[in-house]
Amino acid sequence: MADTSPKDTIDELKAMVTDYAKQQTVEPLKRLGDWVKFGLAGALFLAMGGFLLGLGVLRLFQTMDWTDNNWSFLPYLIVFAMLIAGAGGCFWAMTKRPDWLDEESA
């Protein structure tokens, strides 16, 4: 067994603690950053798609004969309700607990 000085032991302990801290904090935060990037990109594309879909449906309804004169406000209400329902569906999917989480805890 080789004799080691207390300074060598402290330096080794410091290196082990630093490596462990990096392994348990820095690396998971880097992986979390990737998830955040993809999440923000997905949210941006979902918002743009919802806007364009709503605009397209609104223009479609505005070309129909039943939206003339007294009913001109109805396409706006229909598109608003459609977009609210879509947002509610996204919120429901976001807050729903996955089935695989329940299987692990049992």
PyMOL CGO cylinders between C-alpha atoms (Angstrom):
from pymol import cmd
from pymol.cgo import CYLINDER

trace = [
    CYLINDER, 0.00, 0.00, 0.00, 1.46, 3.30, -1.08, 0.3, 1, 1, 1, 1, 1, 1,
    CYLINDER, 1.46, 3.30, -1.08, 1.65, 6.14, 1.38, 0.3, 1, 1, 1, 1, 1, 1,
    CYLINDER, 1.65, 6.14, 1.38, -0.26, 9.17, 0.25, 0.3, 1, 1, 1, 1, 1, 1,
    CYLINDER, -0.26, 9.17, 0.25, -0.01, 12.56, 1.79, 0.3, 1, 1, 1, 1, 1, 1,
    CYLINDER, -0.01, 12.56, 1.79, -3.09, 14.35, 3.16, 0.3, 1, 1, 1, 1, 1, 1,
    CYLINDER, -3.09, 14.35, 3.16, -2.73, 16.93, 0.36, 0.3, 1, 1, 1, 1, 1, 1,
    CYLINDER, -2.73, 16.93, 0.36, -3.02, 14.20, -2.29, 0.3, 1, 1, 1, 1, 1, 1,
    CYLINDER, -3.02, 14.20, -2.29, -6.09, 12.77, -0.57, 0.3, 1, 1, 1, 1, 1, 1,
    CYLINDER, -6.09, 12.77, -0.57, -7.75, 16.20, -0.41, 0.3, 1, 1, 1, 1, 1, 1,
    CYLINDER, -7.75, 16.20, -0.41, -6.93, 16.90, -4.07, 0.3, 1, 1, 1, 1, 1, 1,
    CYLINDER, -6.93, 16.90, -4.07, -8.38, 13.52, -5.08, 0.3, 1, 1, 1, 1, 1, 1,
    CYLINDER, -8.38, 13.52, -5.08, -11.52, 14.15, -2.99, 0.3, 1, 1, 1, 1, 1, 1,
    CYLINDER, -11.52, 14.15, -2.99, -11.92, 17.61, -4.54, 0.3, 1, 1, 1, 1, 1, 1,
    CYLINDER, -11.92, 17.61, -4.54, -11.61, 16.14, -8.06, 0.3, 1, 1, 1, 1, 1, 1,
    CYLINDER, -11.61, 16.14, -8.06, -14.16, 13.41, -7.26, 0.3, 1, 1, 1, 1, 1, 1,
    CYLINDER, -14.16, 13.41, -7.26, -16.68, 15.90, -5.83, 0.3, 1, 1, 1, 1, 1, 1,
    CYLINDER, -16.68, 15.90, -5.83, -16.24, 18.24, -8.82, 0.3, 1, 1, 1, 1, 1, 1,
    CYLINDER, -16.24, 18.24, -8.82, -16.70, 15.40, -11.33, 0.3, 1, 1, 1, 1, 1, 1,
    CYLINDER, -16.70, 15.40, -11.33, -19.76, 14.14, -9.47, 0.3, 1, 1, 1, 1, 1, 1,
    CYLINDER, -19.76, 14.14, -9.47, -21.31, 17.61, -9.37, 0.3, 1, 1, 1, 1, 1, 1,
    CYLINDER, -21.31, 17.61, -9.37, -20.76, 18.07, -13.11, 0.3, 1, 1, 1, 1, 1, 1,
    CYLINDER, -20.76, 18.07, -13.11, -22.22, 14.64, -13.82, 0.3, 1, 1, 1, 1, 1, 1,
    CYLINDER, -22.22, 14.64, -13.82, -25.34, 15.29, -11.72, 0.3, 1, 1, 1, 1, 1, 1,
    CYLINDER, -25.34, 15.29, -11.72, -26.02, 18.93, -12.63, 0.3, 1, 1, 1, 1, 1, 1,
    CYLINDER, -26.02, 18.93, -12.63, -24.36, 20.21, -15.79, 0.3, 1, 1, 1, 1, 1, 1,
    CYLINDER, -24.36, 20.21, -15.79, -25.03, 17.23, -18.07, 0.3, 1, 1, 1, 1, 1, 1,
    CYLINDER, -25.03, 17.23, -18.07, -28.76, 16.93, -17.20, 0.3, 1, 1, 1, 1, 1, 1,
    CYLINDER, -28.76, 16.93, -17.20, -29.15, 20.69, -17.73, 0.3, 1, 1, 1, 1, 1, 1,
    CYLINDER, -29.15, 20.69, -17.73, -27.60, 20.37, -21.20, 0.3, 1, 1, 1, 1, 1, 1,
    CYLINDER, -27.60, 20.37, -21.20, -30.11, 17.62, -22.07, 0.3, 1, 1, 1, 1, 1, 1,
    CYLINDER, -30.11, 17.62, -22.07, -32.93, 19.76, -20.65, 0.3, 1, 1, 1, 1, 1, 1,
    CYLINDER, -32.93, 19.76, -20.65, -31.82, 22.61, -22.90, 0.3, 1, 1, 1, 1, 1, 1,
    CYLINDER, -31.82, 22.61, -22.90, -32.35, 20.39, -25.95, 0.3, 1, 1, 1, 1, 1, 1,
    CYLINDER, -32.35, 20.39, -25.95, -35.89, 19.57, -24.80, 0.3, 1, 1, 1, 1, 1, 1,
    CYLINDER, -35.89, 19.57, -24.80, -36.62, 23.26, -24.28, 0.3, 1, 1, 1, 1, 1, 1,
    CYLINDER, -36.62, 23.26, -24.28, -35.34, 24.13, -27.78, 0.3, 1, 1, 1, 1, 1, 1,
    CYLINDER, -35.34, 24.13, -27.78, -37.55, 21.50, -29.41, 0.3, 1, 1, 1, 1, 1, 1,
    CYLINDER, -37.55, 21.50, -29.41, -40.51, 22.51, -27.23, 0.3, 1, 1, 1, 1, 1, 1,
    CYLINDER, -40.51, 22.51, -27.23, -40.24, 26.17, -28.17, 0.3, 1, 1, 1, 1, 1, 1,
    CYLINDER, -40.24, 26.17, -28.17, -39.86, 25.33, -31.86, 0.3, 1, 1, 1, 1, 1, 1,
    CYLINDER, -39.86, 25.33, -31.86, -42.91, 23.06, -31.67, 0.3, 1, 1, 1, 1, 1, 1,
    CYLINDER, -42.91, 23.06, -31.67, -44.95, 25.72, -29.89, 0.3, 1, 1, 1, 1, 1, 1,
    CYLINDER, -44.95, 25.72, -29.89, -43.99, 28.29, -32.51, 0.3, 1, 1, 1, 1, 1, 1,
    CYLINDER, -43.99, 28.29, -32.51, -44.99, 26.01, -35.40, 0.3, 1, 1, 1, 1, 1, 1,
    CYLINDER, -44.99, 26.01, -35.40, -48.22, 25.01, -33.65, 0.3, 1, 1, 1, 1, 1, 1,
    CYLINDER, -48.22, 25.01, -33.65, -49.15, 28.66, -33.12, 0.3, 1, 1, 1, 1, 1, 1,
    CYLINDER, -49.15, 28.66, -33.12, -48.39, 29.56, -36.74, 0.3, 1, 1, 1, 1, 1, 1,
    CYLINDER, -48.39, 29.56, -36.74, -50.38, 26.57, -37.98, 0.3, 1, 1, 1, 1, 1, 1,
    CYLINDER, -50.38, 26.57, -37.98, -53.34, 27.47, -35.77, 0.3, 1, 1, 1, 1, 1, 1,
    CYLINDER, -53.34, 27.47, -35.77, -53.29, 31.05, -37.00, 0.3, 1, 1, 1, 1, 1, 1,
    CYLINDER, -53.29, 31.05, -37.00, -53.14, 30.05, -40.66, 0.3, 1, 1, 1, 1, 1, 1,
    CYLINDER, -53.14, 30.05, -40.66, -55.83, 27.39, -40.21, 0.3, 1, 1, 1, 1, 1, 1,
    CYLINDER, -55.83, 27.39, -40.21, -58.11, 29.88, -38.48, 0.3, 1, 1, 1, 1, 1, 1,
    CYLINDER, -58.11, 29.88, -38.48, -57.51, 32.47, -41.16, 0.3, 1, 1, 1, 1, 1, 1,
    CYLINDER, -57.51, 32.47, -41.16, -58.23, 29.94, -43.91, 0.3, 1, 1, 1, 1, 1, 1,
    CYLINDER, -58.23, 29.94, -43.91, -61.46, 28.74, -42.30, 0.3, 1, 1, 1, 1, 1, 1,
    CYLINDER, -61.46, 28.74, -42.30, -62.53, 32.35, -41.73, 0.3, 1, 1, 1, 1, 1, 1,
    CYLINDER, -62.53, 32.35, -41.73, -61.96, 33.21, -45.39, 0.3, 1, 1, 1, 1, 1, 1,
    CYLINDER, -61.96, 33.21, -45.39, -63.84, 30.06, -46.44, 0.3, 1, 1, 1, 1, 1, 1,
    CYLINDER, -63.84, 30.06, -46.44, -66.85, 30.97, -44.32, 0.3, 1, 1, 1, 1, 1, 1,
    CYLINDER, -66.85, 30.97, -44.32, -66.80, 34.56, -45.57, 0.3, 1, 1, 1, 1, 1, 1,
    CYLINDER, -66.80, 34.56, -45.57, -67.25, 33.37, -49.15, 0.3, 1, 1, 1, 1, 1, 1,
    CYLINDER, -67.25, 33.37, -49.15, -70.44, 31.49, -48.31, 0.3, 1, 1, 1, 1, 1, 1,
    CYLINDER, -70.44, 31.49, -48.31, -73.84, 33.01, -49.05, 0.3, 1, 1, 1, 1, 1, 1,
    CYLINDER, -73.84, 33.01, -49.05, -75.30, 32.59, -45.55, 0.3, 1, 1, 1, 1, 1, 1,
    CYLINDER, -75.30, 32.59, -45.55, -72.76, 35.03, -44.10, 0.3, 1, 1, 1, 1, 1, 1,
    CYLINDER, -72.76, 35.03, -44.10, -74.15, 38.04, -45.97, 0.3, 1, 1, 1, 1, 1, 1,
    CYLINDER, -74.15, 38.04, -45.97, -75.87, 40.98, -44.28, 0.3, 1, 1, 1, 1, 1, 1,
    CYLINDER, -75.87, 40.98, -44.28, -77.17, 40.13, -40.80, 0.3, 1, 1, 1, 1, 1, 1,
    CYLINDER, -77.17, 40.13, -40.80, -74.97, 37.06, -40.20, 0.3, 1, 1, 1, 1, 1, 1,
    CYLINDER, -74.97, 37.06, -40.20, -71.59, 38.54, -41.07, 0.3, 1, 1, 1, 1, 1, 1,
    CYLINDER, -71.59, 38.54, -41.07, -70.35, 38.14, -37.47, 0.3, 1, 1, 1, 1, 1, 1,
    CYLINDER, -70.35, 38.14, -37.47, -70.99, 34.38, -37.39, 0.3, 1, 1, 1, 1, 1, 1,
    CYLINDER, -70.99, 34.38, -37.39, -67.78, 33.24, -39.18, 0.3, 1, 1, 1, 1, 1, 1,
    CYLINDER, -67.78, 33.24, -39.18, -65.72, 35.09, -36.57, 0.3, 1, 1, 1, 1, 1, 1,
    CYLINDER, -65.72, 35.09, -36.57, -67.56, 33.37, -33.73, 0.3, 1, 1, 1, 1, 1, 1,
    CYLINDER, -67.56, 33.37, -33.73, -67.19, 29.95, -35.35, 0.3, 1, 1, 1, 1, 1, 1,
    CYLINDER, -67.19, 29.95, -35.35, -63.45, 30.39, -35.92, 0.3, 1, 1, 1, 1, 1, 1,
    CYLINDER, -63.45, 30.39, -35.92, -62.99, 31.75, -32.40, 0.3, 1, 1, 1, 1, 1, 1,
    CYLINDER, -62.99, 31.75, -32.40, -64.81, 28.72, -30.94, 0.3, 1, 1, 1, 1, 1, 1,
    CYLINDER, -64.81, 28.72, -30.94, -62.75, 26.40, -33.13, 0.3, 1, 1, 1, 1, 1, 1,
    CYLINDER, -62.75, 26.40, -33.13, -59.46, 27.96, -31.97, 0.3, 1, 1, 1, 1, 1, 1,
    CYLINDER, -59.46, 27.96, -31.97, -60.54, 27.88, -28.31, 0.3, 1, 1, 1, 1, 1, 1,
    CYLINDER, -60.54, 27.88, -28.31, -61.44, 24.19, -28.68, 0.3, 1, 1, 1, 1, 1, 1,
    CYLINDER, -61.44, 24.19, -28.68, -58.03, 23.53, -30.26, 0.3, 1, 1, 1, 1, 1, 1,
    CYLINDER, -58.03, 23.53, -30.26, -56.25, 25.35, -27.44, 0.3, 1, 1, 1, 1, 1, 1,
    CYLINDER, -56.25, 25.35, -27.44, -58.33, 23.41, -24.90, 0.3, 1, 1, 1, 1, 1, 1,
    CYLINDER, -58.33, 23.41, -24.90, -57.36, 20.14, -26.58, 0.3, 1, 1, 1, 1, 1, 1,
    CYLINDER, -57.36, 20.14, -26.58, -53.69, 21.10, -26.43, 0.3, 1, 1, 1, 1, 1, 1,
    CYLINDER, -53.69, 21.10, -26.43, -54.01, 22.06, -22.76, 0.3, 1, 1, 1, 1, 1, 1,
    CYLINDER, -54.01, 22.06, -22.76, -55.79, 18.77, -21.97, 0.3, 1, 1, 1, 1, 1, 1,
    CYLINDER, -55.79, 18.77, -21.97, -53.07, 16.77, -23.74, 0.3, 1, 1, 1, 1, 1, 1,
    CYLINDER, -53.07, 16.77, -23.74, -50.39, 18.75, -21.91, 0.3, 1, 1, 1, 1, 1, 1,
    CYLINDER, -50.39, 18.75, -21.91, -51.86, 18.09, -18.45, 0.3, 1, 1, 1, 1, 1, 1,
    CYLINDER, -51.86, 18.09, -18.45, -52.88, 14.46, -19.01, 0.3, 1, 1, 1, 1, 1, 1,
    CYLINDER, -52.88, 14.46, -19.01, -50.82, 11.98, -16.99, 0.3, 1, 1, 1, 1, 1, 1,
    CYLINDER, -50.82, 11.98, -16.99, -49.21, 9.35, -19.25, 0.3, 1, 1, 1, 1, 1, 1,
    CYLINDER, -49.21, 9.35, -19.25, -50.30, 5.75, -18.73, 0.3, 1, 1, 1, 1, 1, 1,
    CYLINDER, -50.30, 5.75, -18.73, -46.72, 4.53, -18.50, 0.3, 1, 1, 1, 1, 1, 1,
    CYLINDER, -46.72, 4.53, -18.50, -46.20, 6.57, -15.31, 0.3, 1, 1, 1, 1, 1, 1,
    CYLINDER, -46.20, 6.57, -15.31, -49.04, 4.71, -13.60, 0.3, 1, 1, 1, 1, 1, 1,
    CYLINDER, -49.04, 4.71, -13.60, -47.66, 1.30, -14.63, 0.3, 1, 1, 1, 1, 1, 1,
    CYLINDER, -47.66, 1.30, -14.63, -44.24, 1.94, -13.05, 0.3, 1, 1, 1, 1, 1, 1,
    CYLINDER, -44.24, 1.94, -13.05, -45.61, 2.99, -9.68, 0.3, 1, 1, 1, 1, 1, 1,
    CYLINDER, -45.61, 2.99, -9.68, -47.80, -0.12, -9.33, 0.3, 1, 1, 1, 1, 1, 1,
]
cmd.load_cgo(trace, "trace")
